[in-house]
Amino acid sequence: MSLGRWSVSLVAIAGLVAATMAAATVWLLLTAPVTVADAVSKMSEGDVGPAMQALGLVIAEALKGLFKYL
């Protein structure tokens, strides 16, 4: 594969990951604002674990729902 194809593939994967994280963040803001506020307050102290955990749970639940249809 040429370098051009690799770069396009890499950009596409990065775009998909960014879009997934953005959608999960918006969904989390709409469904659990207290959880987001708590995670943001802990992020200001340097702890990003609660925010990543909350985003991971939202993405996992979305995937579970998607796989129910398959």
Buried (B, 14 or more C-beta within 10 A) or exposed (E): EEEEEEEEEEEEEEEEEEEBBEEBBEBBEEEBEEBBEBBEEBBEEEEEEBBEEBBEBBBEEBEEEEEEEE
